[in-house]
Amino acid sequence: MRLSELSFRGRAAIVTGGGSGIGREIGLGIARLGGRVCFADMDPDKAESAAAESRAGGSESIAVRVDVTRADDVDRMVGAAREAFGTVDVLVNNAGGASGPSFRIGRVCKLSEQDWDDTFAVNLKSVFLCTRAVAPLMLAQERGSIVNMASLTGQFPFPGLPAYSAAKAAVISLTQSLAMELAPHVRVNALAPGLIETPRTSLNRRPEQLGQLLSNVPLARMGSPEEVADMALYLASDAAAFISGTVMDCAGGQMWLTRDGRPAFRDLDRAD
Ligand SMILES: NC(=O)c1ccc[n+]([C@@H]2O[C@H](COP(=O)([O-])OP(=O)(O)OC[C@H]3O[C@@H](n4cnc5c(N)ncnc54)[C@H](O)[C@@H]3O)[C@@H](O)[C@H]2O)c1
């Protein structure tokens, strides 16, 4: 399939965290290109709103409430998708983020054990649980594509976000293991977004931080969820049939350093 012919016609997808931000745009994009989508989210109203929008466009999409950190919930989510669609061809492990105070920039000494565990559960364990539940279907049908949402912080650790950075680095490693393990019929890739304007980032950002954040981005703006979604659509589709085990950045050239090479964040002490 050439990029100009991109289509998910006849394909069924699960998008975790599909109720908001990047996941919502990925799910809506797959549906617009002819796919059926299971919008899976902890927030059932947001998931249903995304599924309803894609149904209005003609897709047979569904919404499922799931906590991706719980194996029983994940198995139920995959069961619901199978019941509705017969199978699963695409899995987008997008649900994630940094829980509670760990999202604030701060030193490791202030990070609670609970925040560490929660951050690893939602960003890393979720990828294991969802992949474990879906991989047998993909292996049996000899077709499947998995896209994991990592982060630029997984490649260039972000001072002040140790749990999130380490969990996303582990998502990249897990992506590479799975790409080898599930080949040759199932492809596994990761995306590493930088600063993307979503409900989560605008809520967590202090207004005075924006200028400082953007000073670290060579392209001098935040990315949009649509820009990340387009990369996910490519990786999930047959247009990327020879691509597996890769990590693609969507970060405006950002490398967590200022353009003159100084550390990106100098306000750790203030944040503590
Ligand atoms: N926005 C960014 O700047 C950015 C940058 C790098 C990576 N990412 C990654 O992209 C992904 C999406 O981020 P976003 O900014 O769109 O976030 P968002 O908060 O807008 O959306 C995340 C969605 O996931 C759902 N969710 C959270 N925990 C869940 C759970 N346990 N089970 C099921 N659903 C759950 C939320 O209800 C929400 O609808 C995350 O993995 C995030 O780490 C985002």
The ligand as a Gaussian input file, in Angstrom:
#p B3LYP/6-31G(d) Opt

LIG

0 1
 N        0.710000      15.572000      25.195000
 C        2.020000      15.490000      25.161000
 O        2.738000      16.499000      25.148000
 C        2.691000      14.137000      25.154000
 C        4.080000      14.084000      24.950000
 C        4.706000      12.848000      24.937000
 C        3.973000      11.690000      25.123000
 N        2.630000      11.770000      25.333000
 C        1.907000      10.513000      25.546000
 O        0.800000      10.448000      24.672000
 C       -0.251000       9.725000      25.298000
 C       -1.555000      10.529000      25.266000
 O       -1.345000      11.764000      25.913000
 P       -2.388000      12.960000      25.833000
 O       -1.615000      14.201000      26.050000
 O       -3.232000      12.820000      24.622000
 O       -3.227000      12.685000      27.164000
 P       -4.786000      13.004000      27.548000
 O       -4.772000      13.120000      29.033000
 O       -5.344000      14.109000      26.726000
 O       -5.508000      11.645000      27.168000
 C       -5.180000      10.458000      27.835000
 C       -6.410000       9.601000      27.896000
 O       -6.039000       8.366000      28.553000
 C       -7.055000       8.017000      29.478000
 N       -6.474000       7.199000      30.538000
 C       -5.644000       7.600000      31.523000
 N       -5.356000       6.567000      32.348000
 C       -6.024000       5.492000      31.863000
 C       -6.149000       4.155000      32.274000
 N       -5.527000       3.700000      33.374000
 N       -6.926000       3.324000      31.554000
 C       -7.573000       3.776000      30.440000
 N       -7.504000       5.047000      30.005000
 C       -6.733000       5.893000      30.714000
 C       -7.590000       9.343000      29.999000
 O       -8.918000       9.191000      30.525000
 C       -7.552000      10.210000      28.740000
 O       -8.773000      10.157000      28.035000
 C        0.248000       9.375000      26.702000
 O        0.810000       8.073000      26.699000
 C        1.322000      10.401000      26.943000
 O        2.273000       9.977000      27.888000
 C        1.966000      12.965000      25.349000

